[in-house]
């Protein structure tokens, strides 16, 4: 359940960032996020 909540939080954060920046596409380096523990 925690993994699902964390995924949802990441999605919402990315969606909000995209809205704030006015972009339609976002690329994320998930390997880097995984390596730093996110």
PDB file of N, H, CA, C and O in Angstrom:
ATOM      1  N   UNK A   1       0.822  -1.196   0.000  1.00  0.00           N
ATOM      2  CA  UNK A   1       0.000   0.000   0.000  1.00  0.00           C
ATOM      3  C   UNK A   1       0.865   1.260   0.000  1.00  0.00           C
ATOM      4  O   UNK A   1       0.528   2.244  -0.658  1.00  0.00           O
ATOM      5  N   UNK A   2       1.971   1.233   0.730  1.00  0.00           N
ATOM      6  H   UNK A   2       2.246   0.434   1.265  1.00  0.00           H
ATOM      7  CA  UNK A   2       2.856   2.396   0.776  1.00  0.00           C
ATOM      8  C   UNK A   2       3.419   2.719  -0.602  1.00  0.00           C
ATOM      9  O   UNK A   2       3.543   3.887  -0.971  1.00  0.00           O
ATOM     10  N   UNK A   3       3.757   1.684  -1.356  1.00  0.00           N
ATOM     11  H   UNK A   3       3.656   0.735  -1.056  1.00  0.00           H
ATOM     12  CA  UNK A   3       4.309   1.910  -2.690  1.00  0.00           C
ATOM     13  C   UNK A   3       3.277   2.584  -3.596  1.00  0.00           C
ATOM     14  O   UNK A   3       3.623   3.448  -4.402  1.00  0.00           O
ATOM     15  N   UNK A   4       2.029   2.193  -3.462  1.00  0.00           N
ATOM     16  H   UNK A   4       1.748   1.491  -2.807  1.00  0.00           H
ATOM     17  CA  UNK A   4       0.961   2.810  -4.254  1.00  0.00           C
ATOM     18  C   UNK A   4       0.787   4.271  -3.867  1.00  0.00           C
ATOM     19  O   UNK A   4       0.627   5.129  -4.735  1.00  0.00           O
ATOM     20  N   UNK A   5       0.815   4.559  -2.579  1.00  0.00           N
ATOM     21  H   UNK A   5       0.944   3.862  -1.873  1.00  0.00           H
ATOM     22  CA  UNK A   5       0.686   5.946  -2.120  1.00  0.00           C
ATOM     23  C   UNK A   5       1.856   6.791  -2.606  1.00  0.00           C
ATOM     24  O   UNK A   5       1.668   7.928  -3.037  1.00  0.00           O
ATOM     25  N   UNK A   6       3.058   6.237  -2.538  1.00  0.00           N
ATOM     26  H   UNK A   6       3.210   5.312  -2.189  1.00  0.00           H
ATOM     27  CA  UNK A   6       4.231   6.975  -3.000  1.00  0.00           C
ATOM     28  C   UNK A   6       4.155   7.247  -4.502  1.00  0.00           C
ATOM     29  O   UNK A   6       4.512   8.332  -4.960  1.00  0.00           O
ATOM     30  N   UNK A   7       3.690   6.263  -5.262  1.00  0.00           N
ATOM     31  H   UNK A   7       3.399   5.382  -4.890  1.00  0.00           H
ATOM     32  CA  UNK A   7       3.536   6.455  -6.706  1.00  0.00           C
ATOM     33  C   UNK A   7       2.513   7.539  -6.993  1.00  0.00           C
ATOM     34  O   UNK A   7       2.721   8.372  -7.875  1.00  0.00           O
ATOM     35  N   UNK A   8       1.418   7.535  -6.259  1.00  0.00           N
ATOM     36  H   UNK A   8       1.249   6.859  -5.542  1.00  0.00           H
ATOM     37  CA  UNK A   8       0.386   8.553  -6.446  1.00  0.00           C
ATOM     38  C   UNK A   8       0.921   9.934  -6.105  1.00  0.00           C
ATOM     39  O   UNK A   8       0.642  10.899  -6.817  1.00  0.00           O
ATOM     40  N   UNK A   9       1.674  10.039  -5.040  1.00  0.00           N
ATOM     41  H   UNK A   9       1.900   9.256  -4.461  1.00  0.00           H
ATOM     42  CA  UNK A   9       2.258  11.338  -4.657  1.00  0.00           C
ATOM     43  C   UNK A   9       3.215  11.851  -5.727  1.00  0.00           C
ATOM     44  O   UNK A   9       3.226  13.043  -6.035  1.00  0.00           O
ATOM     45  N   UNK A  10       4.016  10.952  -6.293  1.00  0.00           N
ATOM     46  H   UNK A  10       4.007   9.984  -6.043  1.00  0.00           H
ATOM     47  CA  UNK A  10       4.942  11.345  -7.355  1.00  0.00           C
ATOM     48  C   UNK A  10       4.168  11.822  -8.575  1.00  0.00           C
ATOM     49  O   UNK A  10       4.525  12.831  -9.182  1.00  0.00           O
ATOM     50  N   UNK A  11       3.114  11.106  -8.934  1.00  0.00           N
ATOM     51  H   UNK A  11       2.823  10.287  -8.440  1.00  0.00           H
ATOM     52  CA  UNK A  11       2.283  11.501 -10.077  1.00  0.00           C
ATOM     53  C   UNK A  11       1.690  12.889  -9.867  1.00  0.00           C
ATOM     54  O   UNK A  11       1.750  13.734 -10.760  1.00  0.00           O
ATOM     55  N   UNK A  12       1.121  13.125  -8.696  1.00  0.00           N
ATOM     56  H   UNK A  12       1.072  12.439  -7.971  1.00  0.00           H
ATOM     57  CA  UNK A  12       0.501  14.428  -8.414  1.00  0.00           C
ATOM     58  C   UNK A  12       1.551  15.535  -8.437  1.00  0.00           C
ATOM     59  O   UNK A  12       1.302  16.617  -8.970  1.00  0.00           O
ATOM     60  N   UNK A  13       2.709  15.272  -7.867  1.00  0.00           N
ATOM     61  H   UNK A  13       2.911  14.394  -7.435  1.00  0.00           H
ATOM     62  CA  UNK A  13       3.782  16.280  -7.870  1.00  0.00           C
ATOM     63  C   UNK A  13       4.222  16.596  -9.296  1.00  0.00           C
ATOM     64  O   UNK A  13       4.429  17.760  -9.637  1.00  0.00           O
ATOM     65  N   UNK A  14       4.364  15.566 -10.130  1.00  0.00           N
ATOM     66  H   UNK A  14       4.195  14.621  -9.853  1.00  0.00           H
ATOM     67  CA  UNK A  14       4.769  15.782 -11.524  1.00  0.00           C
ATOM     68  C   UNK A  14       3.680  16.538 -12.295  1.00  0.00           C
ATOM     69  O   UNK A  14       3.984  17.432 -13.084  1.00  0.00           O
ATOM     70  N   UNK A  15       2.420  16.179 -12.068  1.00  0.00           N
ATOM     71  H   UNK A  15       2.173  15.452 -11.427  1.00  0.00           H
ATOM     72  CA  UNK A  15       1.310  16.862 -12.736  1.00  0.00           C
ATOM     73  C   UNK A  15       1.275  18.335 -12.341  1.00  0.00           C
ATOM     74  O   UNK A  15       1.088  19.202 -13.195  1.00  0.00           O
ATOM     75  N   UNK A  16       1.452  18.620 -11.061  1.00  0.00           N
ATOM     76  H   UNK A  16       1.604  17.916 -10.368  1.00  0.00           H
ATOM     77  CA  UNK A  16       1.445  20.011 -10.600  1.00  0.00           C
ATOM     78  C   UNK A  16       2.630  20.788 -11.164  1.00  0.00           C
ATOM     79  O   UNK A  16       2.484  21.948 -11.549  1.00  0.00           O
ATOM     80  N   UNK A  17       3.796  20.161 -11.216  1.00  0.00           N
ATOM     81  H   UNK A  17       3.914  19.218 -10.904  1.00  0.00           H
ATOM     82  CA  UNK A  17       4.980  20.820 -11.774  1.00  0.00           C
ATOM     83  C   UNK A  17       4.758  21.131 -13.251  1.00  0.00           C
ATOM     84  O   UNK A  17       5.112  22.214 -13.719  1.00  0.00           O
ATOM     85  N   UNK A  18       4.177  20.192 -13.982  1.00  0.00           N
ATOM     86  H   UNK A  18       3.889  19.313 -13.602  1.00  0.00           H
ATOM     87  CA  UNK A  18       3.914  20.409 -15.409  1.00  0.00           C
ATOM     88  C   UNK A  18       2.950  21.579 -15.594  1.00  0.00           C
ATOM     89  O   UNK A  18       3.143  22.405 -16.486  1.00  0.00           O
ATOM     90  N   UNK A  19       1.930  21.652 -14.768  1.00  0.00           N
ATOM     91  H   UNK A  19       1.774  20.981 -14.043  1.00  0.00           H
ATOM     92  CA  UNK A  19       0.979  22.768 -14.850  1.00  0.00           C
ATOM     93  C   UNK A  19       1.656  24.102 -14.548  1.00  0.00           C
ATOM     94  O   UNK A  19       1.445  25.091 -15.249  1.00  0.00           O
ATOM     95  N   UNK A  20       2.469  24.114 -13.498  1.00  0.00           N
ATOM     96  H   UNK A  20       2.640  23.311 -12.928  1.00  0.00           H
ATOM     97  CA  UNK A  20       3.150  25.354 -13.119  1.00  0.00           C
ATOM     98  C   UNK A  20       4.113  25.815 -14.200  1.00  0.00           C
ATOM     99  O   UNK A  20       4.253  27.014 -14.438  1.00  0.00           O
ATOM    100  N   UNK A  21       4.778  24.868 -14.856  1.00  0.00           N
ATOM    101  H   UNK A  21       4.664  23.894 -14.663  1.00  0.00           H
ATOM    102  CA  UNK A  21       5.744  25.204 -15.895  1.00  0.00           C
ATOM    103  C   UNK A  21       5.098  25.422 -17.257  1.00  0.00           C
ATOM    104  O   UNK A  21       5.730  25.942 -18.176  1.00  0.00           O
ATOM    105  N   UNK A  22       3.839  25.022 -17.381  1.00  0.00           N
ATOM    106  H   UNK A  22       3.326  24.600 -16.634  1.00  0.00           H
ATOM    107  CA  UNK A  22       3.130  25.184 -18.641  1.00  0.00           C
ATOM    108  C   UNK A  22       3.622  24.241 -19.724  1.00  0.00           C
ATOM    109  O   UNK A  22       3.650  24.609 -20.898  1.00  0.00           O
ATOM    110  N   UNK A  23       4.010  23.031 -19.346  1.00  0.00           N
ATOM    111  H   UNK A  23       3.987  22.732 -18.392  1.00  0.00           H
ATOM    112  CA  UNK A  23       4.507  22.056 -20.312  1.00  0.00           C
ATOM    113  C   UNK A  23       3.507  20.910 -20.450  1.00  0.00           C
ATOM    114  O   UNK A  23       2.684  20.671 -19.566  1.00  0.00           O
ATOM    115  N   UNK A  24       3.598  20.208 -21.580  1.00  0.00           N
ATOM    116  H   UNK A  24       4.267  20.402 -22.298  1.00  0.00           H
ATOM    117  CA  UNK A  24       2.734  19.066 -21.832  1.00  0.00           C
ATOM    118  C   UNK A  24       3.466  17.739 -21.675  1.00  0.00           C
ATOM    119  O   UNK A  24       2.832  16.691 -21.546  1.00  0.00           O
ATOM    120  N   UNK A  25       4.787  17.778 -21.684  1.00  0.00           N
ATOM    121  H   UNK A  25       5.301  18.630 -21.789  1.00  0.00           H
ATOM    122  CA  UNK A  25       5.598  16.567 -21.633  1.00  0.00           C
ATOM    123  C   UNK A  25       6.687  16.746 -20.590  1.00  0.00           C
ATOM    124  O   UNK A  25       7.249  17.831 -20.442  1.00  0.00           O
ATOM    125  N   UNK A  26       6.979  15.671 -19.868  1.00  0.00           N
ATOM    126  H   UNK A  26       6.522  14.790 -19.987  1.00  0.00           H
ATOM    127  CA  UNK A  26       8.021  15.714 -18.849  1.00  0.00           C
ATOM    128  C   UNK A  26       8.811  14.405 -18.907  1.00  0.00           C
ATOM    129  O   UNK A  26       8.220  13.329 -19.007  1.00  0.00           O
ATOM    130  N   UNK A  27      10.108  14.491 -18.847  1.00  0.00           N
ATOM    131  H   UNK A  27      10.587  15.364 -18.766  1.00  0.00           H
ATOM    132  CA  UNK A  27      10.954  13.295 -18.821  1.00  0.00           C
ATOM    133  C   UNK A  27      11.570  13.172 -17.427  1.00  0.00           C
ATOM    134  O   UNK A  27      12.048  14.154 -16.859  1.00  0.00           O
ATOM    135  N   UNK A  28      11.551  11.966 -16.892  1.00  0.00           N
ATOM    136  H   UNK A  28      11.163  11.169 -17.354  1.00  0.00           H
ATOM    137  CA  UNK A  28      12.056  11.729 -15.546  1.00  0.00           C
ATOM    138  C   UNK A  28      13.079  10.603 -15.589  1.00  0.00           C
ATOM    139  O   UNK A  28      12.851   9.567 -16.214  1.00  0.00           O
ATOM    140  N   UNK A  29      14.186  10.812 -14.931  1.00  0.00           N
ATOM    141  H   UNK A  29      14.371  11.653 -14.424  1.00  0.00           H
ATOM    142  CA  UNK A  29      15.218   9.782 -14.831  1.00  0.00           C
ATOM    143  C   UNK A  29      14.941   8.962 -13.577  1.00  0.00           C
ATOM    144  O   UNK A  29      15.440   9.278 -12.497  1.00  0.00           O
ATOM    145  N   UNK A  30      14.143   7.906 -13.726  1.00  0.00           N
ATOM    146  H   UNK A  30      13.738   7.649 -14.603  1.00  0.00           H
ATOM    147  CA  UNK A  30      13.739   7.104 -12.581  1.00  0.00           C
ATOM    148  C   UNK A  30      14.910   6.372 -11.936  1.00  0.00           C
ATOM    149  O   UNK A  30      14.874   6.091 -10.738  1.00  0.00           O
ATOM    150  N   UNK A  31      15.930   6.065 -12.696  1.00  0.00           N
ATOM    151  H   UNK A  31      15.960   6.293 -13.669  1.00  0.00           H
ATOM    152  CA  UNK A  31      17.103   5.397 -12.116  1.00  0.00           C
ATOM    153  C   UNK A  31      17.766   6.317 -11.101  1.00  0.00           C
ATOM    154  O   UNK A  31      18.162   5.870 -10.025  1.00  0.00           O
ATOM    155  N   UNK A  32      17.888   7.583 -11.432  1.00  0.00           N
ATOM    156  H   UNK A  32      17.566   7.946 -12.306  1.00  0.00           H
ATOM    157  CA  UNK A  32      18.477   8.542 -10.500  1.00  0.00           C
ATOM    158  C   UNK A  32      17.615   8.664  -9.250  1.00  0.00           C
ATOM    159  O   UNK A  32      18.142   8.691  -8.137  1.00  0.00           O
ATOM    160  N   UNK A  33      16.293   8.738  -9.418  1.00  0.00           N
ATOM    161  H   UNK A  33      15.865   8.716 -10.322  1.00  0.00           H
ATOM    162  CA  UNK A  33      15.394   8.828  -8.265  1.00  0.00           C
ATOM    163  C   UNK A  33      15.517   7.589  -7.396  1.00  0.00           C
ATOM    164  O   UNK A  33      15.537   7.691  -6.170  1.00  0.00           O
ATOM    165  N   UNK A  34      15.598   6.430  -8.013  1.00  0.00           N
ATOM    166  H   UNK A  34      15.581   6.348  -9.009  1.00  0.00           H
ATOM    167  CA  UNK A  34      15.729   5.184  -7.267  1.00  0.00           C
ATOM    168  C   UNK A  34      17.043   5.167  -6.485  1.00  0.00           C
ATOM    169  O   UNK A  34      17.079   4.746  -5.329  1.00  0.00           O
ATOM    170  N   UNK A  35      18.110   5.621  -7.116  1.00  0.00           N
ATOM    171  H   UNK A  35      18.081   5.963  -8.055  1.00  0.00           H
ATOM    172  CA  UNK A  35      19.429   5.599  -6.484  1.00  0.00           C
ATOM    173  C   UNK A  35      19.529   6.534  -5.287  1.00  0.00           C
ATOM    174  O   UNK A  35      20.340   6.301  -4.391  1.00  0.00           O
ATOM    175  N   UNK A  36      18.716   7.589  -5.256  1.00  0.00           N
ATOM    176  H   UNK A  36      18.057   7.778  -5.984  1.00  0.00           H
ATOM    177  CA  UNK A  36      18.753   8.496  -4.100  1.00  0.00           C
ATOM    178  C   UNK A  36      17.659   8.171  -3.090  1.00  0.00           C
ATOM    179  O   UNK A  36      17.501   8.869  -2.088  1.00  0.00           O
ATOM    180  N   UNK A  37      16.908   7.108  -3.360  1.00  0.00           N
ATOM    181  H   UNK A  37      17.036   6.541  -4.173  1.00  0.00           H
ATOM    182  CA  UNK A  37      15.942   6.628  -2.394  1.00  0.00           C
ATOM    183  C   UNK A  37      14.538   7.173  -2.524  1.00  0.00           C
ATOM    184  O   UNK A  37      13.729   7.017  -1.609  1.00  0.00           O
ATOM    185  N   UNK A  38      14.229   7.814  -3.648  1.00  0.00           N
ATOM    186  H   UNK A  38      14.886   7.941  -4.391  1.00  0.00           H
ATOM    187  CA  UNK A  38      12.853   8.327  -3.823  1.00  0.00           C
ATOM    188  C   UNK A  38      12.040   7.279  -4.491  1.00  0.00           C
ATOM    189  O   UNK A  38      10.852   7.485  -4.740  1.00  0.00           O
TER     190      UNK A  38
END
